[in-house]
Amino acid sequence: MLTIATCAAYPELPANLLPLLDALAERGIRARAEPWQNRPQTPFVLPLCAWDYAAYPDGFTRWLTAAEQGGQWFANPPALMRWNMDKRYLIDLAEKGIDVIPSATLPADETLIRRTVRGRGWHTAVVKPLVGQSGRGVEKFVSDGPLPDLRQYPQGVLVQPYLQDIETEGEISMIFIGGTFSHAVKRQPKAGEWRANSAYGVQVFPYRPSETALAAARRALSALPETPLYARVDGTFWRNAPHVFRQNLRRSFSDGLFVLNELELIEPALYPDTAPDAVPKLADALAQWIQAV
C-alpha cells in the first residue's frame, strides 16, 4: 500500500492528482492520502503533497528519519530529500559545474548581506529563506535600500542577483519521471510581478522546452548521487546576463544562458493535468519501484 503524503493544513489531494489513485489501482496498488504529521504507516510513501514541511523542517526531518529506520520506503530517497530541503544544495550543484543563478548562503545578518551584495556588484538582489516553499519570504531589495524583515529567515538566507528577464521570460519547469523527461510548463508572472509562484498570480501553461533547456536540466539531474523517481527542474533564460556572469558560467548559447533556479525533489507541483500521459507515466514508475523493492 502507498501513502501520498499530504499535510495538516491541506490534508486532501488536489484535483489534478485524484486520477493517480485510479491509475495506481489499475496497476494493483492501493493508495491513499494522509498528512505526514500523522506518521502514516504504509510500506511505501510518496511525499508529493507535504506542502508545509518548510514551516516544520525539524519535525519533517525527524519523520523522514524515523520512517526510514522503521523500514518504510520513499519514492525519492530520504537522504536526497534532506539535502534538497536546504537551498545550500544550489551551491553544491554550482560547484559540480551546473549553471545556477549566482548564489550566496549567509546567516540572516544585515551587515553580511549588504557586504556580499555590494562586493558582487548586485545593485538589485533577491533574498530567499534557506528552507522555504511557494515563494514565501522571497523578497527583492536594492543594495543601498532597506532589507526585508530578517526575522523571517531563522535558518539563514540565500541571496542572488535579481534577474529582470524572469518578468518577461518567466520560468520553465521541466518534469522528469524515472530520470526521463515527461513534460514541461511555462510559469509566467503576472504583469508587474516577478515571482513565478501560485501565491503571486502566476499563469501556468504547457510548454515545449528547447534542447538548451532540456540539456541543462539533464546535467543537473546527472549531478545527483542517484536518480530520483520524480523531479522538477526550474530555470530561466538569462538573456541579459552581464559579461562577468557569462564568463563565470560554463556555457553560452545564442538563445541566452539557461540558469537553474530550483531543483525540486520533495513536493513539487508536477502539473499532471497539462500532459495527457503524465499520470500513466507516474503510475508506471511507482508500480515499477514498488515491485523492485
FIVEXDREN-316978 format. One record per residue (C-alpha): x, y, z; chain; residue in three letters; residue number from 1. Coordinates in nm, 4 decimals, decimal comma, padded with zeros to 6 digits. Example, Ala and Ser with C-alpha at 12.3 -4.5 7.8 and 13.67 -1.06 7.14 Angstrom:
residues 2
[[01,2300; -00,4500; 00,7800]; A; Ala; 1]
[[01,3670; -00,1060; 00,7140]; A; Ser; 2]
This chain:
residues 293
[[00,0000; 00,0000; 00,0000]; A; Met; 1]
[[00,1147; 00,3519; -00,0827]; A; Leu; 2]
[[00,0510; 00,6763; 00,1043]; A; Thr; 3]
[[00,0581; 01,0019; -00,0866]; A; Ile; 4]
[[00,1670; 01,2230; 00,1997]; A; Ala; 5]
[[-00,0251; 01,5467; 00,2294]; A; Thr; 6]
[[-00,0045; 01,7875; 00,5238]; A; Cys; 7]
[[-00,2171; 01,9009; 00,8167]; A; Ala; 8]
[[-00,3021; 02,2325; 00,6524]; A; Ala; 9]
[[-00,4106; 02,0661; 00,3243]; A; Tyr; 10]
[[-00,4997; 01,7037; 00,4040]; A; Pro; 11]
[[-00,6837; 01,6253; 00,0786]; A; Glu; 12]
[[-00,5266; 01,5564; -00,2584]; A; Leu; 13]
[[-00,5592; 01,8296; -00,5201]; A; Pro; 14]
[[-00,7979; 01,7545; -00,8030]; A; Ala; 15]
[[-00,5187; 01,7033; -01,0557]; A; Asn; 16]
[[-00,3760; 01,4134; -00,8538]; A; Leu; 17]
[[-00,7022; 01,2245; -00,7975]; A; Leu; 18]
[[-00,6633; 01,0382; -01,1305]; A; Pro; 19]
[[-00,3378; 00,8952; -00,9951]; A; Leu; 20]
[[-00,5334; 00,6931; -00,7376]; A; Leu; 21]
[[-00,7327; 00,5245; -01,0157]; A; Asp; 22]
[[-00,4227; 00,4698; -01,2284]; A; Ala; 23]
[[-00,2459; 00,3032; -00,9372]; A; Leu; 24]
[[-00,5499; 00,0858; -00,8629]; A; Ala; 25]
[[-00,5448; -00,0322; -01,2250]; A; Glu; 26]
[[-00,1876; -00,1472; -01,1591]; A; Arg; 27]
[[-00,2860; -00,3333; -00,8437]; A; Gly; 28]
[[-00,1636; -00,0696; -00,5977]; A; Ile; 29]
[[-00,3884; 00,0627; -00,3237]; A; Arg; 30]
[[-00,3124; 00,4250; -00,2451]; A; Ala; 31]
[[-00,4497; 00,6823; -00,0057]; A; Arg; 32]
[[-00,3782; 01,0363; 00,1097]; A; Ala; 33]
[[-00,2728; 01,1150; 00,4671]; A; Glu; 34]
[[-00,0902; 01,4087; 00,6294]; A; Pro; 35]
[[00,2749; 01,3412; 00,7049]; A; Trp; 36]
[[00,2141; 01,4702; 01,0585]; A; Gln; 37]
[[00,0057; 01,1554; 01,1198]; A; Asn; 38]
[[00,3158; 00,9444; 01,0508]; A; Arg; 39]
[[00,1437; 00,7128; 00,8005]; A; Pro; 40]
[[00,2473; 00,3520; 00,8390]; A; Gln; 41]
[[00,2139; 00,2152; 00,4865]; A; Thr; 42]
[[00,5228; 00,0441; 00,3435]; A; Pro; 43]
[[00,5578; 00,2996; 00,0617]; A; Phe; 44]
[[00,5334; 00,6782; 00,0744]; A; Val; 45]
[[00,5118; 00,9431; -00,1951]; A; Leu; 46]
[[00,5530; 01,2812; -00,0137]; A; Pro; 47]
[[00,4236; 01,4785; -00,3081]; A; Leu; 48]
[[00,1797; 01,6990; -00,1163]; A; Cys; 49]
[[00,3798; 01,7741; 00,2002]; A; Ala; 50]
[[00,3227; 02,1405; 00,1308]; A; Trp; 51]
[[00,4101; 02,2708; 00,4758]; A; Asp; 52]
[[00,7393; 02,0951; 00,5502]; A; Tyr; 53]
[[00,9316; 02,4252; 00,5381]; A; Ala; 54]
[[00,7263; 02,5525; 00,8306]; A; Ala; 55]
[[00,8278; 02,2474; 01,0356]; A; Tyr; 56]
[[01,1675; 02,1418; 00,8975]; A; Pro; 57]
[[01,2860; 01,9688; 01,2154]; A; Asp; 58]
[[00,9635; 01,7708; 01,2518]; A; Gly; 59]
[[00,9635; 01,6767; 00,8851]; A; Phe; 60]
[[01,3245; 01,5606; 00,9028]; A; Thr; 61]
[[01,2530; 01,3538; 01,2151]; A; Arg; 62]
[[00,9609; 01,1909; 01,0371]; A; Trp; 63]
[[01,1730; 01,1028; 00,7325]; A; Leu; 64]
[[01,4433; 00,9534; 00,9516]; A; Thr; 65]
[[01,2067; 00,7574; 01,1770]; A; Ala; 66]
[[01,0085; 00,6206; 00,8812]; A; Ala; 67]
[[01,3257; 00,5145; 00,7022]; A; Glu; 68]
[[01,4619; 00,3476; 01,0133]; A; Gln; 69]
[[01,1273; 00,1738; 01,0579]; A; Gly; 70]
[[01,1608; 00,0108; 00,7163]; A; Gly; 71]
[[00,9342; 00,2362; 00,5120]; A; Gln; 72]
[[01,0342; 00,3285; 00,1583]; A; Trp; 73]
[[01,0092; 00,6735; -00,0002]; A; Phe; 74]
[[00,9722; 00,7324; -00,3734]; A; Ala; 75]
[[01,2724; 00,9666; -00,3549]; A; Asn; 76]
[[01,5428; 00,8636; -00,1072]; A; Pro; 77]
[[01,5261; 01,0464; 00,2295]; A; Pro; 78]
[[01,8940; 01,1436; 00,2074]; A; Ala; 79]
[[01,8240; 01,3165; -00,1232]; A; Leu; 80]
[[01,5210; 01,4939; 00,0204]; A; Met; 81]
[[01,7065; 01,6108; 00,3316]; A; Arg; 82]
[[01,9747; 01,7584; 00,1060]; A; Trp; 83]
[[01,7111; 01,9222; -00,1124]; A; Asn; 84]
[[01,5330; 02,0870; 00,1826]; A; Met; 85]
[[01,8115; 02,3432; 00,2299]; A; Asp; 86]
[[01,8920; 02,5744; -00,0606]; A; Lys; 87]
[[02,2621; 02,5238; 00,0015]; A; Arg; 88]
[[02,2095; 02,2425; -00,2472]; A; Tyr; 89]
[[02,2313; 02,5075; -00,5204]; A; Leu; 90]
[[02,5849; 02,5886; -00,4100]; A; Ile; 91]
[[02,6672; 02,2169; -00,4231]; A; Asp; 92]
[[02,5354; 02,1938; -00,7789]; A; Leu; 93]
[[02,7245; 02,5049; -00,8886]; A; Ala; 94]
[[03,0458; 02,3524; -00,7526]; A; Glu; 95]
[[02,9777; 02,0477; -00,9714]; A; Lys; 96]
[[02,9622; 02,2661; -01,2816]; A; Gly; 97]
[[02,5866; 02,3177; -01,3076]; A; Ile; 98]
[[02,4783; 02,6610; -01,4340]; A; Asp; 99]
[[02,2978; 02,8022; -01,1321]; A; Val; 100]
[[02,1864; 03,1606; -01,0731]; A; Ile; 101]
[[02,4859; 03,3098; -00,8858]; A; Pro; 102]
[[02,4128; 03,2489; -00,5183]; A; Ser; 103]
[[02,5461; 03,3111; -00,1699]; A; Ala; 104]
[[02,4223; 03,1475; 00,1510]; A; Thr; 105]
[[02,4505; 03,3572; 00,4646]; A; Leu; 106]
[[02,3201; 03,3982; 00,8160]; A; Pro; 107]
[[02,0314; 03,6441; 00,8363]; A; Ala; 108]
[[02,2710; 03,9255; 00,9233]; A; Asp; 109]
[[02,2277; 04,2700; 00,7673]; A; Glu; 110]
[[02,5988; 04,3526; 00,7619]; A; Thr; 111]
[[02,6942; 04,0280; 00,5879]; A; Leu; 112]
[[02,4113; 04,0538; 00,3354]; A; Ile; 113]
[[02,4977; 04,4115; 00,2383]; A; Arg; 114]
[[02,8687; 04,3349; 00,2187]; A; Arg; 115]
[[02,8044; 04,0362; -00,0081]; A; Thr; 116]
[[02,5635; 04,2155; -00,2391]; A; Val; 117]
[[02,7864; 04,5184; -00,2787]; A; Arg; 118]
[[03,1007; 04,3078; -00,3130]; A; Gly; 119]
[[02,9474; 04,1145; -00,6003]; A; Arg; 120]
[[02,8141; 04,4252; -00,7704]; A; Gly; 121]
[[02,4486; 04,3285; -00,7403]; A; Trp; 122]
[[02,2575; 04,6568; -00,7469]; A; His; 123]
[[01,9281; 04,4717; -00,7071]; A; Thr; 124]
[[01,9180; 04,1378; -00,5289]; A; Ala; 125]
[[01,6745; 03,8730; -00,4120]; A; Val; 126]
[[01,6750; 03,7152; -00,0681]; A; Val; 127]
[[01,5151; 03,3752; -00,0044]; A; Lys; 128]
[[01,4875; 03,1589; 00,3082]; A; Pro; 129]
[[01,7308; 02,8685; 00,3092]; A; Leu; 130]
[[01,4361; 02,6434; 00,3927]; A; Val; 131]
[[01,1270; 02,7668; 00,2158]; A; Gly; 132]
[[00,8398; 02,6855; -00,0191]; A; Gln; 133]
[[00,5987; 02,8528; -00,2579]; A; Ser; 134]
[[00,7769; 03,1859; -00,2734]; A; Gly; 135]
[[00,7218; 03,2663; 00,0942]; A; Arg; 136]
[[00,9866; 03,5075; 00,2206]; A; Gly; 137]
[[01,1209; 03,5692; -00,1296]; A; Val; 138]
[[01,1868; 03,9436; -00,1418]; A; Glu; 139]
[[01,3650; 04,1882; -00,3708]; A; Lys; 140]
[[01,5780; 04,4795; -00,2488]; A; Phe; 141]
[[01,8323; 04,7294; -00,3783]; A; Val; 142]
[[02,1818; 04,7278; -00,2329]; A; Ser; 143]
[[02,1500; 05,0651; -00,0590]; A; Asp; 144]
[[01,7818; 05,0310; 00,0359]; A; Gly; 145]
[[01,6019; 04,8704; 00,3297]; A; Pro; 146]
[[01,6211; 04,4952; 00,3741]; A; Leu; 147]
[[01,3244; 04,2663; 00,4342]; A; Pro; 148]
[[01,2481; 04,1720; 00,7939]; A; Asp; 149]
[[01,5305; 03,9275; 00,8634]; A; Leu; 150]
[[01,3399; 03,7609; 01,1470]; A; Arg; 151]
[[01,1541; 03,5567; 00,8853]; A; Gln; 152]
[[01,4728; 03,3648; 00,7957]; A; Tyr; 153]
[[01,5592; 03,1549; 01,1043]; A; Pro; 154]
[[01,7762; 02,9092; 00,9082]; A; Gln; 155]
[[01,9579; 03,1794; 00,7107]; A; Gly; 156]
[[01,9248; 03,3226; 00,3621]; A; Val; 157]
[[02,0081; 03,2584; 00,0000]; A; Leu; 158]
[[02,0999; 03,5805; -00,1810]; A; Val; 159]
[[02,1044; 03,6095; -00,5603]; A; Gln; 160]
[[02,1160; 03,8877; -00,8200]; A; Pro; 161]
[[01,7753; 03,9927; -00,9444]; A; Tyr; 162]
[[01,7088; 03,8587; -01,2940]; A; Leu; 163]
[[01,4758; 04,1041; -01,4619]; A; Gln; 164]
[[01,4398; 03,8587; -01,7508]; A; Asp; 165]
[[01,2053; 03,6489; -01,5346]; A; Ile; 166]
[[00,9439; 03,9241; -01,5656]; A; Glu; 167]
[[00,9227; 03,8656; -01,9409]; A; Thr; 168]
[[01,0747; 03,5197; -01,9919]; A; Glu; 169]
[[00,9001; 03,3552; -01,6990]; A; Gly; 170]
[[01,0260; 03,0285; -01,5544]; A; Glu; 171]
[[01,0388; 02,6916; -01,7292]; A; Ile; 172]
[[00,9525; 02,3874; -01,5184]; A; Ser; 173]
[[01,0582; 02,0520; -01,6630]; A; Met; 174]
[[00,9203; 01,7366; -01,5034]; A; Ile; 175]
[[01,1215; 01,4144; -01,5066]; A; Phe; 176]
[[00,9839; 01,0729; -01,4101]; A; Ile; 177]
[[01,2286; 00,7905; -01,3554]; A; Gly; 178]
[[01,5056; 01,0125; -01,4860]; A; Gly; 179]
[[01,3298; 01,0627; -01,8210]; A; Thr; 180]
[[01,1776; 01,3904; -01,9371]; A; Phe; 181]
[[00,7986; 01,3768; -01,9208]; A; Ser; 182]
[[00,6545; 01,7230; -01,9845]; A; His; 183]
[[00,7055; 02,0912; -01,9115]; A; Ala; 184]
[[00,5185; 02,4086; -01,8309]; A; Val; 185]
[[00,5957; 02,7775; -01,8516]; A; Lys; 186]
[[00,5194; 02,9739; -01,5358]; A; Arg; 187]
[[00,4628; 03,3338; -01,6349]; A; Gln; 188]
[[00,4414; 03,6016; -01,3628]; A; Pro; 189]
[[00,1534; 03,8424; -01,3897]; A; Lys; 190]
[[00,2207; 04,1994; -01,5038]; A; Ala; 191]
[[00,4247; 04,3884; -01,2501]; A; Gly; 192]
[[00,5305; 04,0706; -01,0674]; A; Glu; 193]
[[00,8492; 03,8617; -01,0899]; A; Trp; 194]
[[00,7814; 03,5688; -00,8571]; A; Arg; 195]
[[00,6639; 03,2644; -01,0540]; A; Ala; 196]
[[00,4570; 03,1131; -00,7741]; A; Asn; 197]
[[00,0854; 03,0478; -00,7430]; A; Ser; 198]
[[00,0574; 03,2805; -00,4440]; A; Ala; 199]
[[00,1508; 03,5730; -00,6719]; A; Tyr; 200]
[[-00,0920; 03,5112; -00,9558]; A; Gly; 201]
[[00,1343; 03,3199; -01,1929]; A; Val; 202]
[[-00,0054; 03,1802; -01,5187]; A; Gln; 203]
[[00,0853; 02,8197; -01,5970]; A; Val; 204]
[[00,0562; 02,6644; -01,9411]; A; Phe; 205]
[[00,2046; 02,3664; -02,1299]; A; Pro; 206]
[[00,5383; 02,4401; -02,2873]; A; Tyr; 207]
[[00,7843; 02,2704; -02,5201]; A; Arg; 208]
[[01,1334; 02,3415; -02,3847]; A; Pro; 209]
[[01,4277; 02,3962; -02,6151]; A; Ser; 210]
[[01,7136; 02,1493; -02,6379]; A; Glu; 211]
[[01,9235; 02,4053; -02,4481]; A; Thr; 212]
[[01,6859; 02,3978; -02,1524]; A; Ala; 213]
[[01,6490; 02,0189; -02,1608]; A; Leu; 214]
[[02,0247; 01,9680; -02,1750]; A; Ala; 215]
[[02,0693; 02,1939; -01,8733]; A; Ala; 216]
[[01,8025; 02,0034; -01,6796]; A; Ala; 217]
[[01,9604; 01,6690; -01,7620]; A; Arg; 218]
[[02,3015; 01,7944; -01,6488]; A; Arg; 219]
[[02,1519; 01,8985; -01,3161]; A; Ala; 220]
[[01,9952; 01,5565; -01,2621]; A; Leu; 221]
[[02,3140; 01,3782; -01,3664]; A; Ser; 222]
[[02,4981; 01,5607; -01,0868]; A; Ala; 223]
[[02,2874; 01,3809; -00,8227]; A; Leu; 224]
[[02,4230; 01,0709; -00,6462]; A; Pro; 225]
[[02,1188; 00,8712; -00,7579]; A; Glu; 226]
[[01,8293; 00,9184; -00,9978]; A; Thr; 227]
[[01,5103; 01,0433; -00,8315]; A; Pro; 228]
[[01,1818; 00,8787; -00,9226]; A; Leu; 229]
[[01,0325; 01,2243; -00,9760]; A; Tyr; 230]
[[01,1895; 01,5676; -01,0112]; A; Ala; 231]
[[01,1049; 01,9143; -01,1322]; A; Arg; 232]
[[01,3822; 02,1300; -01,2742]; A; Val; 233]
[[01,3076; 02,5036; -01,2750]; A; Asp; 234]
[[01,5128; 02,7572; -01,4644]; A; Gly; 235]
[[01,5063; 03,0614; -01,6858]; A; Thr; 236]
[[01,6873; 03,2102; -01,9823]; A; Phe; 237]
[[01,9080; 03,4932; -01,8650]; A; Trp; 238]
[[01,9368; 03,6787; -02,1938]; A; Arg; 239]
[[02,0720; 03,9977; -02,0395]; A; Asn; 240]
[[02,3351; 03,8352; -01,8224]; A; Ala; 241]
[[02,6289; 04,0722; -01,7606]; A; Pro; 242]
[[02,9530; 03,9697; -01,9268]; A; His; 243]
[[03,1092; 03,8772; -01,5926]; A; Val; 244]
[[02,8425; 03,6127; -01,5377]; A; Phe; 245]
[[02,8824; 03,4819; -01,8912]; A; Arg; 246]
[[03,2481; 03,4263; -01,8102]; A; Gln; 247]
[[03,1767; 03,2543; -01,4795]; A; Asn; 248]
[[02,9008; 03,0258; -01,6035]; A; Leu; 249]
[[03,0007; 02,7226; -01,8046]; A; Arg; 250]
[[02,8037; 02,7617; -02,1259]; A; Arg; 251]
[[02,6716; 03,0364; -02,3511]; A; Ser; 252]
[[02,4067; 02,9899; -02,6182]; A; Phe; 253]
[[02,2512; 03,2060; -02,8861]; A; Ser; 254]
[[01,9171; 03,1936; -02,7052]; A; Asp; 255]
[[02,0751; 03,3041; -02,3776]; A; Gly; 256]
[[02,2128; 03,1463; -02,0660]; A; Leu; 257]
[[01,9789; 02,8904; -01,9142]; A; Phe; 258]
[[02,0315; 02,9009; -01,5399]; A; Val; 259]
[[01,8892; 02,6749; -01,2735]; A; Leu; 260]
[[01,6612; 02,8349; -01,0186]; A; Asn; 261]
[[01,5377; 02,5288; -00,8289]; A; Glu; 262]
[[01,5662; 02,1508; -00,8401]; A; Leu; 263]
[[01,2555; 02,0196; -00,6633]; A; Glu; 264]
[[01,2724; 01,6657; -00,5213]; A; Leu; 265]
[[01,0197; 01,6660; -00,2350]; A; Ile; 266]
[[00,6750; 01,8128; -00,3042]; A; Glu; 267]
[[00,6786; 01,9924; -00,6388]; A; Pro; 268]
[[00,3661; 02,0558; -00,8382]; A; Ala; 269]
[[00,4068; 01,8172; -01,1313]; A; Leu; 270]
[[00,1196; 01,9667; -01,3334]; A; Tyr; 271]
[[-00,0148; 01,6259; -01,4448]; A; Pro; 272]
[[-00,3233; 01,7905; -01,5921]; A; Asp; 273]
[[-00,1116; 01,9669; -01,8556]; A; Thr; 274]
[[00,0058; 01,6471; -02,0266]; A; Ala; 275]
[[-00,2280; 01,3580; -02,1143]; A; Pro; 276]
[[00,0287; 01,0865; -02,0418]; A; Asp; 277]
[[00,1729; 01,2318; -01,7204]; A; Ala; 278]
[[-00,0453; 01,0317; -01,4799]; A; Val; 279]
[[00,0141; 00,6951; -01,6538]; A; Pro; 280]
[[00,3887; 00,7633; -01,6591]; A; Lys; 281]
[[00,3949; 00,8400; -01,2877]; A; Leu; 282]
[[00,1763; 00,5407; -01,2047]; A; Ala; 283]
[[00,4011; 00,3114; -01,4092]; A; Asp; 284]
[[00,7132; 00,4462; -01,2393]; A; Ala; 285]
[[00,5618; 00,3994; -00,8945]; A; Leu; 286]
[[00,4489; 00,0466; -00,9783]; A; Ala; 287]
[[00,7944; -00,0489; -01,1084]; A; Gln; 288]
[[00,9578; 00,0979; -00,7975]; A; Trp; 289]
[[00,7276; -00,0902; -00,5600]; A; Ile; 290]
[[00,7793; -00,4156; -00,7474]; A; Gln; 291]
[[01,1564; -00,3682; -00,7439]; A; Ala; 292]
[[01,1642; -00,3104; -00,3684]; A; Val; 293]
